[in-house]
């Protein structure tokens, strides 16, 4: 009798077996989305937003975000595959990895091409770090290395200071080297600003994108108000002029 019970094909036993299997399958549906997968996609979208906002000139800002997204994505894939009964999100991770990797390659290539082709022929590239007043005195605020650019055709990139008269059709403005001053304004140091006069017929619109400007550099140590600035620049008074002016031949 015991043997009959042991080897019997009782349908209730089969139902119990398949019911247990279905319970296990249903339990797998309650896996949570991996936070690493979410982080990968968030970093990808953040980098993409910065890319759209800043273009190739923002490569040093959004490239680290893209690299971080790739690293986080690889970690996410590893964790999901090791804990497949606990986490989901492999598709989300793949999308984030694809966005980060593809756009990092595209923008690195684009930024490199722009850098080597953007300076017009006959102009020398300078930067705001070139104009820094390190090693100079109050009596002689311009170093000999910087003084050599007086009257020379140069190409420089920077941001339009927000203290301008109007947001569109701007022909005179102050160019600054860092995004912080571009966003929040304030009085820049005299060697961290260039007063720009555009040619007749040229104009720009204020935004936070980096501009490339080329023209003839002038060094002027005379105390004065900065060109094109309004009282809203610092809250109480107009910007004071810096050491450098640029008679622009072009802007992009």
Number of C-alpha atoms within 10 A of each C-alpha: 5 7 7 8 9 9 8 10 10 10 9 8 11 11 11 11 11 11 12 12 12 11 10 11 11 10 12 14 11 12 14 12 15 20 12 21 29 18 19 28 24 14 24 27 18 15 25 21 13 17 20 10 14 17 17 22 22 17 21 11 13 24 21 13 21 27 18 16 29 25 13 22 29 16 15 26 22 13 18 20 14 11 13 14 14 17 20 24 21 20 11 21 27 19 17 25 25 16 21 27 16 11 17 23 11 11 19 15 12 15 16 13 12 13 11 8 9 12 17 13 7 10 15 15 15 14 14 17 11 13 21 17 18 11 9 12 10 7 6 11 18 21 15 10 9 15 14 12 17 16 14 16 19 23 25 21 20 23 23 31 32 26 26 23 19 13 12 12 13 17 19 22 24 29 27 25 22 17 16 13 18 23 14 12 19 18 18 21 14 17 20 23 26 30 25 24 21 21 15 8 7 15 15 17 12 19 17 17 16 22 17 16 22 25 24 17 22 19 18 13 14 9 10 11 14 21 21 20 24 20 13 16 19 18 12 9 13 20 26 16 25 24 20 20 23 26 18 21 17 15 17 10
